Amino acid sequence: MPMEPPNDQWHAGTEVIAQYNFQGRSAEDLPFSKGDLLVIRRATSDRMWYRACNTDGREGMIPANYVQPRKVVTLHAMPWYHGSISREETDTLLRYCEDGVFLVRDSIHFQGDCTLSVAIQGRIDHYRIMRREGQMEVDGGDCSFDSLIDLVQHYLEDADGLCTRLTRPVTKKGGTFGTVSLQEFKSGGWVINRQDLDIGEAIGKGDFGDVYKGVYKGQPVAIKQLKDKDRGEQSFLQEASVMTSLRHDNLVRLIGVVLGETIYLVTEFMGKGNLVEYLRSRGRSVITKKDQINFATDTCAAMEYLESKSLVHRDLAARNVLVHDDGKAKVSDFGLAKFGDFSQTGMKFPIKWTAPEALRENKFTSKSDMWSFGILLWEIYSFGRVPYPRIPLTDVVMHVERGYRMEAPEGCPPEIYSIMKQAWELKPEERPTFKSVLARLNNQRAVTV
């Protein structure tokens, strides 16, 4: 049965997903099928009806009680999760604690699993948390859970076979990790049916998944398939959760996720591939000054949007910018992106693109993204060359901290090189904001022919 109409009017740009089939009752209506994505154009005087468009650009009237607005999927903090720490470090943290004090860490012996460590009567008991087919359970327990958060919450309320009920966590110092609930993707309207997805040829590989070209309801899409569900599911879903909160013309758009035995992350398809390969394969004979300033401005516009939302990308580089068939550049790959203070302990970062303070102190901000943007500008104007040519990777940080900066690429406009140098100021506070750089790039674009 169709749902109740919304209590509040949806604004223009709201993305909704069809919950039922709608054939249309007049020439003004926009027919759709269950699972179709639609974007609200405007409200009407009747709260039961909105004007909307589909992915083909066709517009018409739709009934509000046949669709559901998509909701942002939240990344939840896990202050009790300590990542890859040793049993000895765990014992030190819990040794003199009262009964029920606990922490969760990565399992030493079972990759992809975790360990729940609990203080009890002067000793510490350790329980294996097994990750199986998207569910988590304590070894020997009777209950399974969608996430670590759900599991911990259960044992905070009831011992249920543990040595004692959990009471309070030993919180991780220096930033906390986060997790995502599968249920939030379902209730938020982001889950799509595997049957509606046609998977084609492989077009790329990533740390956690391979990428394929495909079709979803007649629309070309890119499909990232999770390789190892037990090891990479949370990292995979965290990337998707970040993307649910983003809507900008220069950011790659999330279409939805497929949950089940195999997890897929489905995004809009970018026909011309990543920017670094685009630059290298075409070079000076094809790519114009206008193309270069457009790529730079498009990327900066995306980063200015992320900066306004306090989202730090952490892995900005030409390889993570994709080019649409119409030539528009869009920032992608949000696998390392984080809101607020979520730790990245143990992660490896690309040295040539990462700001010195981020490498030294694991301190990532919009200012460290600005450093990376300076490197990306250098890539654009050098037609995809690898940064710091002729300097061994192991020596890059030393040279940078001693004041070395790359020279301007051949033919690079002075204003663009000025932005690069300011982005590479050693003190983060002396680097410009993306908002100020975007204004300068727009001015440069206006005079570029």
MARKE-371649 format. One line per 5 residues: their letters; for each residue x, y, z of C-alpha. Coordinates in pm, whole numbers, plus 50000, padded with zeros to 5 digits. Last residue first. Layout:
<recs>
A) X Y Z; ...
</recs>
This chain:
<recs>
VTVAR) 54131 53117 47572; 54198 53174 47942; 54084 53512 48080; 53763 53392 48249; 53933 53073 48365
QNNLR) 54191 53275 48558; 53913 53464 48740; 53738 53136 48821; 54071 53001 48945; 54117 53299 49178
ALVSK) 53765 53263 49322; 53822 52889 49371; 54148 52961 49555; 53964 53178 49810; 53697 52914 49874
FTPRE) 53955 52634 49884; 54122 52812 50175; 54477 52942 50147; 54783 52792 50319; 54943 52991 50601
EPKLE) 54755 52801 50872; 54906 52473 50750; 55265 52591 50818; 55496 52438 50555; 55344 52646 50276
WAQKM) 55280 52413 49983; 54933 52546 49892; 55090 52892 49862; 55343 52755 49612; 55073 52586 49405
ISYIE) 54853 52898 49402; 55147 53106 49272; 55206 52840 49006; 54850 52891 48884; 54890 53271 48874
PPCGE) 55220 53239 48682; 55052 53034 48403; 55212 52688 48351; 55380 52662 48009; 55650 52421 48129
PAEMR) 55570 52295 48477; 55649 52538 48761; 55939 52423 48978; 55886 52175 49259; 55945 52298 49612
YGREV) 56245 52235 49838; 56231 52404 50179; 56419 52169 50409; 56088 52005 50505; 56024 51930 50138
HMVVD) 56367 51774 50079; 56337 51548 50386; 55984 51444 50291; 56089 51351 49936; 56400 51149 50026
TLPIR) 56243 50801 50058; 56055 50851 49731; 56378 50912 49540; 56391 51258 49375; 56431 51251 48995
PYPVR) 56073 51366 48937; 55903 51519 49242; 55545 51459 49119; 55470 51186 48861; 55386 51349 48528
GFSYI) 55019 51376 48432; 55018 51656 48175; 55264 51877 48369; 54991 52139 48418; 54738 51891 48556
EWLLI) 54992 51709 48774; 55116 52039 48923; 54755 52129 49004; 54720 51790 49177; 55028 51865 49388
GFSWM) 54872 52196 49497; 54549 52010 49570; 54743 51777 49800; 54862 52077 50004; 54501 52204 50010
DSKST) 54387 51865 50144; 54635 51914 50429; 54469 52251 50493; 54123 52089 50487; 54251 51886 50781
FKNER) 54453 51569 50843; 54693 51536 51136; 54855 51189 51139; 55148 51360 51317; 55440 51327 51078
LAEPA) 55271 51225 50753; 54976 51460 50806; 55207 51741 50921; 55416 51700 50601; 55115 51719 50365
TWKIP) 55042 51410 50156; 55068 51392 49774; 55424 51260 49736; 55390 51033 50040; 55081 50842 49928
FKMGT) 54931 50736 50262; 54947 50405 50444; 54687 50341 50714; 54790 50213 51057; 54601 50474 51253
QSFDG) 54339 50650 51041; 54145 50790 51336; 53803 50955 51316; 53799 51311 51448; 53550 51506 51239
FKALG) 53405 51391 50907; 53630 51149 50722; 53741 51065 50370; 53975 50764 50336; 53757 50554 50105
FDSVK) 53607 50864 49943; 53730 50776 49595; 53591 51044 49363; 53633 51410 49266; 53458 51506 48944
AKGDD) 53598 51665 48627; 53358 51775 48351; 53464 51681 47997; 53113 51592 47871; 53199 51221 47882
HVLVN) 53283 51264 48249; 53640 51280 48381; 53737 51122 48712; 53954 51265 48990; 54114 51007 49220
RAALD) 54417 50946 48995; 54467 51324 48981; 54527 51329 49356; 54326 51396 49673; 54362 51116 49929
RHVLS) 54278 51271 50266; 53924 51386 50165; 53856 51596 50476; 53488 51678 50531; 53408 51990 50732
KSELY) 53093 52047 50519; 53220 52379 50379; 53558 52213 50306; 53380 51939 50109; 53207 52206 49896
EMAAC) 53535 52394 49845; 53688 52059 49746; 53429 52005 49474; 53476 52359 49341; 53855 52306 49347
TDTAF) 53823 51996 49130; 53604 52174 48875; 53836 52476 48874; 54152 52270 48810; 53990 52056 48540
NIQDK) 53848 52367 48372; 54184 52545 48392; 54348 52250 48217; 54080 52211 47949; 54102 52583 47864
KTIVS) 54480 52558 47834; 54416 52284 47577; 54453 51906 47595; 54498 51740 47254; 54856 51793 47135
RGRSR) 54980 51871 47485; 54907 51525 47623; 54629 51285 47529; 54722 50960 47705; 54903 51125 47996
LYEVL) 54628 51374 48082; 54347 51117 48062; 54555 50871 48264; 54598 51130 48540; 54235 51240 48521
NGKGM) 54069 50904 48576; 53838 50754 48318; 53675 50921 48017; 53331 50762 48057; 53257 50854 48416
FETVL) 52973 50623 48519; 52752 50726 48812; 52805 50515 49122; 52714 50164 49244; 52881 50008 49551
YITEG) 52841 49629 49540; 52834 49380 49828; 52840 49005 49759; 52645 48759 49976; 52391 49034 50031
LVVGI) 52374 49411 50004; 52365 49607 49679; 52445 49975 49724; 52309 50290 49563; 52349 50556 49295
LRVLN) 52638 50741 49462; 52739 51056 49274; 53095 51145 49173; 53158 51496 49305; 53184 51797 49074
DHRLS) 52810 51859 49032; 52759 51841 49409; 52552 51619 49637; 52726 51454 49930; 52575 51297 50244
TMVSA) 52521 50950 50096; 52884 50954 49972; 53022 50941 50326; 52813 50630 50398; 52938 50462 50078
EQLFS) 53302 50507 50181; 53214 50374 50527; 53047 50077 50359; 53369 49965 50190; 53580 50020 50502
QEGRD) 53323 49821 50702; 53312 49532 50454; 53687 49496 50402; 53809 49188 50585; 53505 48960 50612
KDKLQ) 53362 49072 50277; 53682 49017 50080; 53662 49143 49721; 53389 49408 49745; 53258 49490 49397
KIAVP) 53272 49849 49272; 53015 49909 49000; 53034 50208 48764; 52704 50306 48604; 52537 50352 48265
QGKYV) 52159 50407 48311; 51908 50166 48158; 51775 50052 48495; 52129 50007 48627; 52393 49932 48362
GKYVD) 52752 49826 48413; 53122 49911 48392; 53322 49722 48651; 53546 49818 48943; 53741 49568 49156
GFDGK) 53727 49593 49534; 53905 49648 49863; 54235 49805 49764; 54113 49907 49418; 54106 49771 49063
GIAEG) 53976 49916 48737; 53761 49886 48424; 53628 49529 48442; 53369 49456 48171; 52995 49432 48228
IDLDQ) 52763 49395 48526; 52388 49433 48465; 52211 49556 48779; 51833 49547 48827; 51849 49187 48953
RNIVW) 52094 49294 49227; 51820 49508 49379; 51907 49853 49515; 51969 49959 49876; 52003 50335 49936
GGSKF) 51655 50415 50069; 51763 50534 50413; 51592 50243 50591; 51803 49991 50401; 52132 50183 50418
EQLSV) 52064 50245 50787; 52006 49873 50845; 52356 49793 50722; 52491 49993 51016; 52818 50185 50968
TGFTG) 53126 50198 51186; 53370 50461 51310; 53717 50481 51462; 53815 50724 51734; 54075 50996 51768
GKKTV) 54398 51037 51964; 54331 50820 52270; 54099 50521 52249; 53840 50496 52523; 53855 50229 52792
PRTLR) 53490 50137 52785; 53229 50128 53063; 53006 49865 53222; 53003 49542 53019; 52796 49272 53191
TCLGD) 53011 49003 53346; 53199 48682 53255; 53011 48680 52925; 52715 48446 52869; 52437 48702 52824
ADELY) 52609 48977 53029; 52307 49202 52956; 52262 49574 52882; 52621 49669 52797; 52641 49330 52624
HQVLD) 52370 49430 52375; 52521 49775 52313; 52857 49615 52233; 52701 49389 51969; 52494 49668 51812
ILSDF) 52802 49891 51788; 53009 49605 51645; 52759 49578 51361; 52464 49380 51221; 52445 49149 51522
SCDGG) 52432 48777 51603; 52307 48621 51927; 52359 48275 52081; 52718 48313 52198; 52992 48052 52166
DVEMQ) 53228 48287 51979; 53082 48636 52017; 52879 48725 51710; 52899 48956 51410; 52692 48948 51091
GERRM) 52783 49046 50733; 52833 48686 50622; 53041 48594 50927; 53253 48822 51145; 53356 48639 51463
IRYHD) 53415 48827 51788; 53667 48626 51995; 53639 48679 52369; 53928 48776 52600; 53905 48770 52981
IRGQI) 54128 48999 53188; 54213 48931 53551; 54173 49125 53877; 53816 49013 53941; 53695 49080 53582
AVSLT) 53833 49319 53318; 53696 49252 52969; 53868 49214 52629; 53647 49174 52320; 53858 49048 52029
CDGQF) 53795 49115 51660; 53774 48914 51338; 53900 49013 50992; 54225 48820 51027; 54205 48553 51300
HISDR) 54520 48521 51517; 54579 48878 51638; 54213 48977 51648; 54157 49349 51606; 54062 49530 51927
VLFVG) 53756 49590 52145; 53778 49743 52493; 53631 49670 52834; 53556 49774 53192; 53313 49517 53333
DECYR) 53478 49461 53669; 53696 49748 53794; 54017 49846 53617; 54372 49781 53738; 54500 49574 53444
LLTDT) 54272 49706 53167; 54506 49938 52971; 54822 49741 53048; 54652 49411 52957; 54545 49556 52620
EERSI) 54900 49673 52546; 55024 49318 52619; 54754 49167 52399; 54876 49386 52114; 54697 49679 51950
SGHYW) 54555 49676 51598; 54231 49873 51625; 54142 50034 51957; 53761 50021 51948; 53602 50157 52269
PMAHL) 53545 50508 52125; 53339 50362 51837; 53195 50663 51653; 52898 50611 51421; 52920 50697 51050
TVVKR) 52570 50809 50961; 52378 50716 50647; 52213 51029 50504; 51850 50980 50414; 51690 50927 50073
PQVYN) 51343 51063 50026; 51076 50795 49981; 50833 50763 49688; 50476 50648 49622; 50320 50874 49889
APIMG) 50446 51189 49716; 50257 51122 49393; 50464 51227 49086; 50411 51502 48827; 50637 51525 48526
ERGDT) 50990 51571 48397; 51214 51363 48167; 51585 51413 48230; 51679 51051 48159; 51758 50996 48528
NCARY) 51402 51094 48624; 51255 51438 48686; 51016 51571 48951; 50708 51793 48998; 50548 51710 49327
WMRDS) 50204 51587 49435; 50034 51488 49764; 50120 51824 49923; 49884 51991 49674; 49993 52352 49613
TARRI) 50292 52212 49429; 50651 52144 49531; 50941 52182 49291; 51201 51992 49090; 51227 51680 49308
VLLDG) 51484 51430 49179; 51392 51072 49091; 51568 50736 49125; 51374 50427 49015; 51354 50137 49262
KSFPL) 50987 50058 49201; 50895 50173 48852; 50815 50520 48720; 50554 50713 48521; 50583 51095 48519
DEASR) 50236 51256 48513; 50135 51548 48292; 49985 51324 48021; 49743 51185 48278; 49703 50895 48522
GQFNY) 50059 50775 48552; 50186 50415 48562; 50333 50431 48913; 50522 50130 49049; 50599 50135 49421
QAIVE) 50874 50244 49662; 51034 50490 49419; 51352 50656 49542; 51378 51025 49622; 51654 51284 49576
TGAHW) 51573 51632 49705; 51698 51890 49453; 51407 52129 49498; 51276 52119 49854; 51054 51852 50006
QDNPP) 50744 51971 50186; 50705 51852 50542; 50456 51596 50674; 50518 51364 50381; 50221 51175 50227
EMPM) 50128 50846 50399; 50266 50540 50225; 50124 50354 49927; 50000 50000 50000
</recs>
